[in-house]
Amino acid sequence: MSFKSFIKDKMFLTNLLIIGVGTTEIFLIPYRFGIFIKLYLPIAIFTLYLIGLSVEYFTKRNFYEKIFANLECLEEKYLISEIIKKPNFTEGILLKEVLEDVDKSMHENVNKYKYMRRRL
């Protein structure tokens, strides 16, 4: 996962944040707040947003890098679901569940063909 593709996926949210902060600043114009307050609010909001994005990016990047590294080491690639540690974010949990279901389905198909072969 590249940082560029991650940011590209987050552009919609980023644009909404910019619109929200811009709207807030427009509503603050008639009030006689000091320049410090008018600058502090958007800077604080964007800083917190960037910290959140960074944490999310590094969490996901580390998870996917481990998956690809483990996948390269495996001869039987279908076993990847068994060696992935449970992630701590929803997207990763869903991916692990999908991989486990695919693995289970593959095992059931193999067992079905083994059973059919024994009957012949």
ZADO-1210 file (C-alpha; in nm, 4 decimals, padded with zeros to 6 digits):
<atoms>
<atom x="00.0000" y="00.0000" z="00.0000" code="MET" pos="1"/>
<atom x="00.1573" y="00.3241" z="-00.1090" code="SER" pos="2"/>
<atom x="00.0975" y="00.6484" z="00.0742" code="PHE" pos="3"/>
<atom x="-00.0150" y="00.8077" z="-00.2508" code="LYS" pos="4"/>
<atom x="-00.2898" y="00.5500" z="-00.3080" code="SER" pos="5"/>
<atom x="-00.3965" y="00.5744" z="00.0568" code="PHE" pos="6"/>
<atom x="-00.4319" y="00.9530" z="00.0335" code="ILE" pos="7"/>
<atom x="-00.6150" y="00.9187" z="-00.2976" code="LYS" pos="8"/>
<atom x="-00.8699" y="00.6935" z="-00.1227" code="ASP" pos="9"/>
<atom x="-00.9114" y="00.9551" z="00.1510" code="LYS" pos="10"/>
<atom x="-00.9658" y="01.2532" z="-00.0806" code="MET" pos="11"/>
<atom x="-01.3441" y="01.2572" z="-00.0355" code="PHE" pos="12"/>
<atom x="-01.3091" y="01.2743" z="00.3436" code="LEU" pos="13"/>
<atom x="-01.0343" y="01.5343" z="00.3153" code="THR" pos="14"/>
<atom x="-01.2497" y="01.7516" z="00.0893" code="ASN" pos="15"/>
<atom x="-01.5390" y="01.7278" z="00.3360" code="LEU" pos="16"/>
<atom x="-01.3066" y="01.8337" z="00.6164" code="LEU" pos="17"/>
<atom x="-01.1821" y="02.1321" z="00.4147" code="ILE" pos="18"/>
<atom x="-01.5402" y="02.2374" z="00.3392" code="ILE" pos="19"/>
<atom x="-01.6346" y="02.1984" z="00.7067" code="GLY" pos="20"/>
<atom x="-01.3402" y="02.4019" z="00.8310" code="VAL" pos="21"/>
<atom x="-01.3990" y="02.6656" z="00.5631" code="GLY" pos="22"/>
<atom x="-01.7652" y="02.6920" z="00.6625" code="THR" pos="23"/>
<atom x="-01.6687" y="02.7247" z="01.0279" code="THR" pos="24"/>
<atom x="-01.4245" y="03.0024" z="00.9443" code="GLU" pos="25"/>
<atom x="-01.6929" y="03.1836" z="00.7441" code="ILE" pos="26"/>
<atom x="-01.9312" y="03.1671" z="01.0402" code="PHE" pos="27"/>
<atom x="-01.6602" y="03.3104" z="01.2672" code="LEU" pos="28"/>
<atom x="-01.6093" y="03.6204" z="01.0495" code="ILE" pos="29"/>
<atom x="-01.8808" y="03.8361" z="01.2148" code="PRO" pos="30"/>
<atom x="-01.7513" y="03.7617" z="01.5647" code="TYR" pos="31"/>
<atom x="-01.4656" y="03.9542" z="01.7135" code="ARG" pos="32"/>
<atom x="-01.2424" y="03.6624" z="01.8001" code="PHE" pos="33"/>
<atom x="-00.8730" y="03.7243" z="01.7922" code="GLY" pos="34"/>
<atom x="-00.6656" y="03.6084" z="01.4980" code="ILE" pos="35"/>
<atom x="-00.5175" y="03.3417" z="01.7261" code="PHE" pos="36"/>
<atom x="-00.8537" y="03.1660" z="01.7645" code="ILE" pos="37"/>
<atom x="-00.9336" y="03.1933" z="01.3946" code="LYS" pos="38"/>
<atom x="-00.5985" y="03.0347" z="01.3054" code="LEU" pos="39"/>
<atom x="-00.5867" y="02.7870" z="01.5924" code="TYR" pos="40"/>
<atom x="-00.9133" y="02.6107" z="01.5052" code="LEU" pos="41"/>
<atom x="-00.8266" y="02.5037" z="01.1486" code="PRO" pos="42"/>
<atom x="-00.4662" y="02.4247" z="01.2377" code="ILE" pos="43"/>
<atom x="-00.5727" y="02.2077" z="01.5328" code="ALA" pos="44"/>
<atom x="-00.8402" y="02.0294" z="01.3281" code="ILE" pos="45"/>
<atom x="-00.6047" y="01.9590" z="01.0359" code="PHE" pos="46"/>
<atom x="-00.3246" y="01.8483" z="01.2702" code="THR" pos="47"/>
<atom x="-00.5520" y="01.6005" z="01.4466" code="LEU" pos="48"/>
<atom x="-00.6823" y="01.4787" z="01.1100" code="TYR" pos="49"/>
<atom x="-00.3273" y="01.4253" z="00.9811" code="LEU" pos="50"/>
<atom x="-00.2310" y="01.2369" z="01.2979" code="ILE" pos="51"/>
<atom x="-00.5365" y="01.0134" z="01.2543" code="GLY" pos="52"/>
<atom x="-00.4550" y="00.9520" z="00.8880" code="LEU" pos="53"/>
<atom x="-00.0944" y="00.8684" z="00.9736" code="SER" pos="54"/>
<atom x="-00.1909" y="00.6189" z="01.2421" code="VAL" pos="55"/>
<atom x="-00.4424" y="00.4552" z="01.0087" code="GLU" pos="56"/>
<atom x="-00.1925" y="00.4409" z="00.7213" code="TYR" pos="57"/>
<atom x="00.0897" y="00.2859" z="00.9245" code="PHE" pos="58"/>
<atom x="-00.1450" y="00.0333" z="01.0881" code="THR" pos="59"/>
<atom x="-00.2791" y="-00.0836" z="00.7537" code="LYS" pos="60"/>
<atom x="00.0582" y="-00.0708" z="00.5792" code="ARG" pos="61"/>
<atom x="00.2204" y="-00.2890" z="00.8436" code="ASN" pos="62"/>
<atom x="-00.0666" y="-00.5395" z="00.8273" code="PHE" pos="63"/>
<atom x="-00.0547" y="-00.5718" z="00.4483" code="TYR" pos="64"/>
<atom x="00.3255" y="-00.5837" z="00.4364" code="GLU" pos="65"/>
<atom x="00.3182" y="-00.8777" z="00.6807" code="LYS" pos="66"/>
<atom x="00.0576" y="-01.0535" z="00.4656" code="ILE" pos="67"/>
<atom x="00.2694" y="-01.0162" z="00.1504" code="PHE" pos="68"/>
<atom x="00.5884" y="-01.1191" z="00.3302" code="ALA" pos="69"/>
<atom x="00.4179" y="-01.4291" z="00.4728" code="ASN" pos="70"/>
<atom x="00.2639" y="-01.5086" z="00.1361" code="LEU" pos="71"/>
<atom x="00.6048" y="-01.5100" z="-00.0310" code="GLU" pos="72"/>
<atom x="00.7336" y="-01.7625" z="00.2241" code="CYS" pos="73"/>
<atom x="00.4438" y="-02.0034" z="00.1818" code="LEU" pos="74"/>
<atom x="00.4464" y="-02.2835" z="-00.0711" code="GLU" pos="75"/>
<atom x="00.0733" y="-02.3454" z="-00.0215" code="GLU" pos="76"/>
<atom x="-00.0607" y="-01.9931" z="-00.0588" code="LYS" pos="77"/>
<atom x="-00.4092" y="-02.0982" z="00.0503" code="TYR" pos="78"/>
<atom x="-00.2786" y="-02.1362" z="00.4058" code="LEU" pos="79"/>
<atom x="-00.2297" y="-01.7604" z="00.4437" code="ILE" pos="80"/>
<atom x="-00.5501" y="-01.7249" z="00.6465" code="SER" pos="81"/>
<atom x="-00.4082" y="-01.9521" z="00.9144" code="GLU" pos="82"/>
<atom x="-00.0963" y="-01.7473" z="00.9803" code="ILE" pos="83"/>
<atom x="-00.2464" y="-01.3975" z="00.9702" code="ILE" pos="84"/>
<atom x="-00.2787" y="-01.2477" z="01.3158" code="LYS" pos="85"/>
<atom x="-00.6142" y="-01.0906" z="01.3983" code="LYS" pos="86"/>
<atom x="-00.5956" y="-00.7270" z="01.2890" code="PRO" pos="87"/>
<atom x="-00.7249" y="-00.4382" z="01.4971" code="ASN" pos="88"/>
<atom x="-00.9133" y="-00.2561" z="01.2212" code="PHE" pos="89"/>
<atom x="-01.2410" y="-00.3434" z="01.0517" code="THR" pos="90"/>
<atom x="-01.1108" y="-00.3731" z="00.6968" code="GLU" pos="91"/>
<atom x="-00.8429" y="-00.6197" z="00.8067" code="GLY" pos="92"/>
<atom x="-01.0899" y="-00.8232" z="01.0119" code="ILE" pos="93"/>
<atom x="-01.3188" y="-00.8506" z="00.7096" code="LEU" pos="94"/>
<atom x="-01.0287" y="-00.9540" z="00.4871" code="LEU" pos="95"/>
<atom x="-00.9234" y="-01.2230" z="00.7346" code="LYS" pos="96"/>
<atom x="-01.2824" y="-01.3559" z="00.7506" code="GLU" pos="97"/>
<atom x="-01.3030" y="-01.3678" z="00.3706" code="VAL" pos="98"/>
<atom x="-00.9719" y="-01.5533" z="00.3473" code="LEU" pos="99"/>
<atom x="-01.0850" y="-01.8001" z="00.6139" code="GLU" pos="100"/>
<atom x="-01.4125" y="-01.8631" z="00.4256" code="ASP" pos="101"/>
<atom x="-01.2247" y="-01.9162" z="00.0987" code="VAL" pos="102"/>
<atom x="-00.9844" y="-02.1549" z="00.2733" code="ASP" pos="103"/>
<atom x="-01.2739" y="-02.3467" z="00.4307" code="LYS" pos="104"/>
<atom x="-01.4524" y="-02.3717" z="00.0959" code="SER" pos="105"/>
<atom x="-01.1363" y="-02.4985" z="-00.0717" code="MET" pos="106"/>
<atom x="-01.0918" y="-02.7659" z="00.1973" code="HIS" pos="107"/>
<atom x="-01.4539" y="-02.8740" z="00.1564" code="GLU" pos="108"/>
<atom x="-01.4089" y="-02.9078" z="-00.2196" code="ASN" pos="109"/>
<atom x="-01.0918" y="-03.1103" z="-00.1784" code="VAL" pos="110"/>
<atom x="-01.2638" y="-03.3384" z="00.0725" code="ASN" pos="111"/>
<atom x="-01.5619" y="-03.3775" z="-00.1608" code="LYS" pos="112"/>
<atom x="-01.3361" y="-03.4898" z="-00.4456" code="TYR" pos="113"/>
<atom x="-01.1445" y="-03.7242" z="-00.2153" code="LYS" pos="114"/>
<atom x="-01.4739" y="-03.8806" z="-00.1075" code="TYR" pos="115"/>
<atom x="-01.5947" y="-03.9140" z="-00.4673" code="MET" pos="116"/>
<atom x="-01.2637" y="-04.0706" z="-00.5701" code="ARG" pos="117"/>
<atom x="-01.2834" y="-04.3304" z="-00.2900" code="ARG" pos="118"/>
<atom x="-01.6306" y="-04.4285" z="-00.4008" code="ARG" pos="119"/>
<atom x="-01.5079" y="-04.5110" z="-00.7502" code="LEU" pos="120"/>
</atoms>
